[in-house]
Amino acid sequence: MTAGARFPLADGHADSLMWNRDLTARLRKGQLDFPRLAEAGVRIQCFTVVTRGYPVVDGMRAFGALRGWPAAARRGPWARALFQLDRMHALCDRVEGAVRIAGTSAELEDNLAYGRISAVLGVEGAQALEGRPERVSELRARGVRFMSLTHLSNNELGGSSSPLMGDRPLTPLGREVVDAMAAARLSVDVAHASHRTFRDLAAQRAARLFCSHTGVTGASRSWRNLEDAELRGLAERGGVVGILFATIYLGGREIDDVVRHLEHALDVCGEDAVALGSDFDGIVPLPRGLRDVTDVWKVVDALARRQPAAVVEKVAWANWRRFFRETLGG
């Protein structure tokens, strides 16, 4: 039996909702759906909502039209967020309990006990709020449990890690939103934050910080990757770092390059703070031999050839379970 078959899996980031696919059916398109999650042994899957595209051009309105989004859902970031969240609830209803949104730690544990897949919902970029911090509570009511402040470009809340964005800090509005998130028990995802925005977020002591998907500069230097000091800061706060599968940030095209990033993160922040954060369906190239979620066992097996089974199990799923058990609340 391989390590990938022996351990359940959990994944901190997938952008599948923006494609408006029928995730209840096993499809040949995309990198995951509910049947493939079950086949792969995934027990916890984070689904993120994308509301804005690339800097300058954006493109989300045109993308939504191409993917069959209703006109009303394409109007702006808030409408785009609500459309994807409502879509996810409807998809879960259709599979009659096989996949359930985990909004509390009790629901997460109940899903695990009864063999259901837990979907944890997040928002990628707080531009979705359209400048209104009071909307954080509505996101909470709709099942969202984490949000990043920025995505591919700077916004009114802070700076993005994308090139030519100027390493901008967290803004006063960003601080207000972080306070609203702490009050609503939403965790702050530092993925895509500029280094200055990361430092400012770390200074917000009430915020629960983690990173859903990233590479690490100690394994490959990239504008997208977290530095060692940032990794240590997240670990010291009880956070988890999800290592992504995107070759452009890994600095290589092999599954062993994922393992290289995992092991560097393990060396820096310890075995309780490192996990998987695939970035499936995020329009990024994957390593050779890693086509979709059903191949994630290959990453786990490659790590198991180099690390003790107890460490592999934590990376494969137990660290995400621990983090969400602590942060989802009642």
BELCORNOR-V978565 format. One record per residue. RES is the residue in three letters. OMEGA is omega in degrees with one decimal (none if undefined). Layout:
((RES;OMEGA) (RES;OMEGA))
This chain:
((MET;179.1) (THR;176.2) (ALA;179.1) (GLY;177.7) (ALA;-175.1) (ARG;-176.2) (PHE;167.3) (PRO;179.8) (LEU;171.7) (ALA;-174.3) (ASP;-173.4) (GLY;-175.9) (HIS;169.8) (ALA;-177.9) (ASP;-171.9) (SER;-174.0) (LEU;-175.6) (MET;-177.3) (TRP;176.1) (ASN;176.9) (ARG;173.7) (ASP;-175.9) (LEU;178.4) (THR;-178.0) (ALA;174.9) (ARG;-173.0) (LEU;173.1) (ARG;177.9) (LYS;175.4) (GLY;-173.3) (GLN;170.2) (LEU;170.9) (ASP;-175.1) (PHE;179.0) (PRO;179.4) (ARG;173.6) (LEU;179.4) (ALA;179.2) (GLU;-178.0) (ALA;-177.8) (GLY;178.3) (VAL;179.2) (ARG;178.5) (ILE;178.7) (GLN;174.3) (CYS;176.0) (PHE;-178.5) (THR;-179.6) (VAL;179.4) (VAL;-175.5) (THR;179.0) (ARG;-175.3) (GLY;-173.4) (TYR;177.3) (PRO;176.7) (VAL;-174.6) (VAL;-176.2) (ASP;175.3) (GLY;-176.3) (MET;178.7) (ARG;178.6) (ALA;178.3) (PHE;179.9) (GLY;178.3) (ALA;179.5) (LEU;-177.6) (ARG;174.4) (GLY;175.2) (TRP;172.8) (PRO;-177.8) (ALA;-178.6) (ALA;-178.1) (ALA;-175.9) (ARG;-169.1) (ARG;-177.1) (GLY;-175.2) (PRO;-178.6) (TRP;178.3) (ALA;179.1) (ARG;179.0) (ALA;-177.9) (LEU;178.6) (PHE;-178.0) (GLN;178.6) (LEU;177.9) (ASP;178.5) (ARG;-179.5) (MET;176.9) (HIS;-179.6) (ALA;178.8) (LEU;178.7) (CYS;177.2) (ASP;-176.4) (ARG;-177.9) (VAL;168.8) (GLU;172.0) (GLY;179.1) (ALA;174.1) (VAL;178.9) (ARG;175.6) (ILE;178.8) (ALA;179.8) (GLY;177.9) (THR;177.4) (SER;178.1) (ALA;177.8) (GLU;177.0) (LEU;-177.9) (GLU;176.8) (ASP;177.1) (ASN;179.7) (LEU;-178.3) (ALA;-176.1) (TYR;173.4) (GLY;177.1) (ARG;171.4) (ILE;176.8) (SER;173.2) (ALA;175.6) (VAL;-170.4) (LEU;177.1) (GLY;177.7) (VAL;-178.1) (GLU;179.9) (GLY;-176.5) (ALA;167.0) (GLN;176.6) (ALA;-178.0) (LEU;-177.0) (GLU;174.0) (GLY;-175.1) (ARG;-178.2) (PRO;-178.8) (GLU;179.0) (ARG;177.1) (VAL;-178.6) (SER;176.8) (GLU;175.0) (LEU;177.4) (ARG;-179.2) (ALA;-179.9) (ARG;173.4) (GLY;-179.5) (VAL;-178.7) (ARG;172.9) (PHE;179.1) (MET;170.4) (SER;179.7) (LEU;-178.4) (THR;176.1) (HIS;-171.8) (LEU;179.0) (SER;174.6) (ASN;173.1) (ASN;-175.2) (GLU;-179.3) (LEU;-177.4) (GLY;-174.2) (GLY;176.7) (SER;177.4) (SER;-177.6) (SER;-179.8) (PRO;175.0) (LEU;179.9) (MET;170.5) (GLY;178.3) (ASP;-175.8) (ARG;-178.2) (PRO;169.5) (LEU;-179.3) (THR;173.9) (PRO;176.3) (LEU;177.2) (GLY;178.0) (ARG;178.6) (GLU;179.0) (VAL;177.3) (VAL;176.9) (ASP;178.5) (ALA;178.2) (MET;178.4) (ALA;179.6) (ALA;-178.7) (ALA;-179.7) (ARG;169.3) (LEU;175.9) (SER;179.8) (VAL;176.7) (ASP;-177.1) (VAL;177.2) (ALA;178.1) (HIS;177.4) (ALA;171.8) (SER;-179.4) (HIS;179.3) (ARG;177.1) (THR;175.9) (PHE;-178.7) (ARG;178.9) (ASP;176.7) (LEU;179.6) (ALA;178.8) (ALA;178.0) (GLN;-168.3) (ARG;179.5) (ALA;-176.5) (ALA;173.1) (ARG;-171.7) (LEU;170.6) (PHE;177.0) (CYS;-173.8) (SER;-176.8) (HIS;-178.9) (THR;162.6) (GLY;-179.1) (VAL;-175.4) (THR;178.8) (GLY;176.3) (ALA;177.2) (SER;-178.5) (ARG;178.7) (SER;175.6) (TRP;-173.9) (ARG;-166.3) (ASN;-179.8) (LEU;177.1) (GLU;-176.5) (ASP;-179.3) (ALA;177.9) (GLU;176.5) (LEU;-180.0) (ARG;179.4) (GLY;177.9) (LEU;-179.8) (ALA;-179.4) (GLU;178.8) (ARG;-178.3) (GLY;-178.8) (GLY;178.2) (VAL;179.1) (VAL;177.4) (GLY;179.9) (ILE;-175.8) (LEU;-177.7) (PHE;-173.7) (ALA;-173.5) (THR;-177.3) (ILE;177.0) (TYR;179.0) (LEU;-176.8) (GLY;178.5) (GLY;-172.7) (ARG;-177.1) (GLU;175.9) (ILE;177.4) (ASP;175.9) (ASP;172.6) (VAL;-179.5) (VAL;178.7) (ARG;177.6) (HIS;177.3) (LEU;-176.0) (GLU;176.4) (HIS;177.6) (ALA;176.7) (LEU;179.5) (ASP;-173.7) (VAL;-172.1) (CYS;171.4) (GLY;-171.3) (GLU;-178.7) (ASP;-172.5) (ALA;-175.3) (VAL;-176.6) (ALA;179.4) (LEU;177.5) (GLY;-162.3) (SER;-166.7) (ASP;175.6) (PHE;-179.8) (ASP;-179.7) (GLY;178.1) (ILE;177.4) (VAL;177.8) (PRO;-178.6) (LEU;177.0) (PRO;176.5) (ARG;178.5) (GLY;-179.4) (LEU;-175.0) (ARG;-176.6) (ASP;-174.0) (VAL;-179.6) (THR;177.9) (ASP;-176.8) (VAL;178.0) (TRP;179.5) (LYS;175.9) (VAL;-179.3) (VAL;179.3) (ASP;179.3) (ALA;177.4) (LEU;-178.3) (ALA;176.5) (ARG;-173.9) (ARG;-174.0) (GLN;177.4) (PRO;-177.3) (ALA;-178.9) (ALA;177.4) (VAL;-179.6) (VAL;179.7) (GLU;177.7) (LYS;-180.0) (VAL;-175.7) (ALA;-177.8) (TRP;-168.9) (ALA;180.0) (ASN;174.7) (TRP;178.2) (ARG;179.7) (ARG;-176.7) (PHE;-177.6) (PHE;174.1) (ARG;179.8) (GLU;-169.5) (THR;-177.4) (LEU;177.7) (GLY;-176.5) (GLY;none))
